[in-house]
Amino acid sequence: AGRNFAEDISERYLRRLMGVHPDSRHFRLPVKIHSVENEQLPESFDSREHWPDCPTIKEIRDQGSCGSCWAFGAVEAMSDRVCIHSDANVHFHFSAEDLVSCCSSCGFGCNGGFPGGAWSYWTDIGIVSGGSYNSKQGCQPYQIKPCEHHVNGTRLPCSGEGSTPKCFRSCEKGYDVPYKKDLHFGASSYSVDNNALQMQLEIFKNGPVEGAFSVYSDFVQYKSGVYQHVTGTVLGGHAIKIIGWGTEEDTPYWLVANSWNSDWGDHGFFKILRGSDHCGIESQVSAGIPKL
């Protein structure tokens, strides 16, 4: 393990980045079960390679100094799925800004939320487009600036204090689609049964999913290999996007995209032990099918 965060970053701040609220287990969506008969799954699977014409699968976003991972894991997977289910004909970059600021039923914005609530909001209310900070892309780009979640980098270090942006149901000046017309919806949202095979089938058939797990202090030092919790205190629940699986040196893993920018970990990605609900990684998986 290497060091991703500056030594003086307080544990209080690291806890703030963990944006899956403890009550989120009460907001579970109906469970979708895949039939396992006659299903042949590959030994390894990487959504980035399987759907090469869907560039958002490769993207690593930055939640900044805000506990909004619950929203990032959701909009990242939604963006991937619109592309996947349209055979790469529709590209839509869902706005984390819109979801974090406007979904009151999702929890507490930058102070943590419910991944399941984000997927329900997508089907019921819809979410507009929006690129990263200062991108001028989409209806509502992210307003919280990126920050270095670690030592060496070009950005300012994360401060750990960030308030939830105000909800505006309007698009940025210069974006020529009205807010209501820009809303894109899910046709369905559901949770995936908490076992590895069901998760694999869901990813293989429908694309990346949002997952959540308990982060311990040894996770923030991750650089490469398959993460397994060994030491340190629990910092809280963190939501991410799971894009595939494989085996490294006889250790089965999930392939995961984080939202701490591409300087963290393995260019923003990490691997975590698969098949034993390690740190709860298989117990809170949300997904949905886009309305095209």
C-alpha angles and dihedrals in degrees: 000000000000131000116268100168129055113262093242096054104120123237086233089064093046088052089054091058088059098088104174104108115225090236092059092098087071090059098063117148123227110288119249115207122200120212108247097199115119091356115146113193123189120244089242132019133184117185090204090064097035094054102029093164092063104080097181089072088070095045122110114201130197121231091193121202093338134097091234100125088117088065097040096053087051102047091043093056092041091054091050093048096051088057095043096047093046091052088247092303095114122051115185124165105207115220118245086190094061093047097044095047103036108034103090091168090058096072129254109341110225090008094065138286149195119276091205089054090056092056092047090051090053092057096039106036107010131225129246129224125271138161131212126294114309090358095123084213124137131351098301118017117193112279099198111088122236116256138190107266086191145024116285119044147101097259129079115265116265112263098204094228117099130144124216112266117247117260114251118178092205137084129248117271109270096033105113101205118083116241095249092050092048094057113114121193143205118239090208140358128198145153121253118237111262100253131097097239093055090049091050092050091049094050093043094050103032110017138250120353135206115249135176133207142170112268119214124194092257091063095067089064092058116135108153145338126051112319117229120173111245109153146003140058125299112259099187144269119321129190123215142160119262112208105171150324144243145147127267120189090342092309115120114222146179116233108227139185116216127199099226093100127262096286091070121085118332098352088310096313131097142184123228131187112278130210105028101069087251109198086350094293092145098042104073112037121153131186144147146187119256124237105237 
